[in-house]
Amino acid sequence: MKSRRHRQILEIINRQIIGTQEELATALKEAGFAVTQATVSRDIRELGLIKIPVGNNRFRYAPPVDSSLRPREERLKRLFRDSVQFLDYSENLVVIKTLPGEAQGVASALDQSRWPEIIGTVAGDDTILVVVKPKRLVATVLERLNQLSRG
């Protein structure tokens, strides 16, 4: 749910000018997400959104610039080190087992890392399915994921 909401937030702020948490909460509710101000505030922090000027002393939320990839990598490493139990694969699918309740956060961080070999992730409570393309890169992805687990 969180990763879907995060994707929706990024779509919203790329599509329209959102200058306040209240405006973002309203847009999310219109998109079908039941959110509180605290949830929106946490999402903004987790996504690393920044405020940029739009003129007339007004600002809008924007995605972080690419130079923020370092904090994303550190977050991903920390999540893997703290939450991931083991990895396995079959064909072009990688399965990541996490502690209960941790899969969505890990999947979201992995999605935000924008690895070109990963098409996407699907997360449950303690299991993540990672789709890799092309199949020949599964070993490379597994090695990178294992490196994250080792810290």
Sequence and secondary structure as in RCSB ss.txt:
>XXXX:A:sequence
MKSRRHRQILEIINRQIIGTQEELATALKEAGFAVTQATVSRDIRELGLIKIPVGNNRFRYAPPVDSSLRPREER
LKRLFRDSVQFLDYSENLVVIKTLPGEAQGVASALDQSRWPEIIGTVAGDDTILVVVKPKRLVATVLERLNQLSR
G
>XXXX:A:secstr
 HHHHHHHHHHHHHHS   SHHHHHHHHHHTT    HHHHHHHHHHHT EEEEEETTEEEEE   GGGHHHHHHH
HHHHHHHHEEEEEEETTEEEEEESTT HHHHHHHHHHHT TTEEEEEE SSEEEEEESSGGGHHHHHHHHHHHHH
 
